[in-house]
Amino acid sequence: MANPLQFMQQVRTEVGKVVWPTRREVFLTSIMVLAMATLTAIFFFLVDLLIRQGLQAVLGLFG
């Protein structure tokens, strides 16, 4: 087991190897996540609407 000083040096070395995304990459990725979340929400809203309409039609036949 490494002592705390060696551990911190190893952590600094590993953090130095990290490739951080550019501001543009973060922006574009965020826009894509928001777009996909919006499309998913719209899809599930439409599916819910279709199922609700179908159930109301079926239950209306028996009511």
N, C-alpha and C positions, 0 to 999 in steps of 0.2 A: 504494500500500500504506500502510495506517495505521500510525502509530507505536504502540508498546506501550501508552502511556497512553490513546490514543484507542480502541484495541482493547479494553482493560479496561472503559472507560466504555460501549462498545457492548455488551459482554457483560453488564454489570450492567443495562443498559436492557432487553435481551432476556430475561434471567432474571426481571426484574420483570413481564414480560408473561405469564409462565407461570401457568396456572391449576392449582394443586395440588389433588388430590382430598382430600375430607374424610376423617376417620378412619372414618366410617360407610361411605363409598363404598369405601375400601380393604378394610374388613372384609367387606362384602357381595361384592365382587369376588373376594376370596380364597376365601370359602365357595363361590361358584359354580365357581371353578376346581377346587377340591377335589372338589366333587360331580360335575362333568363328567369329571374324571380317574378317579374311582371307577366311574362308569357305563361309561366306555370300557374300563376294566380288566375289569369284569364281563362286558361284551359279548365282548371278545376271549377271555376265559377260556372262555365258553360256546361260542363258535365253535371254539376249539381242541379242546374236549372233544367236540363233535359230529364234527369231522373225525377225531379219534383213534378214536372209537367206530366210525365208518364204515369207516375203514381196517382196523381190527382185525376187523370183520365180513367185509370183502371178503377180507382175507388169510387169515382163518380158513377160508374156503371152499376155498382152495387148499392149506391146510397140513395 
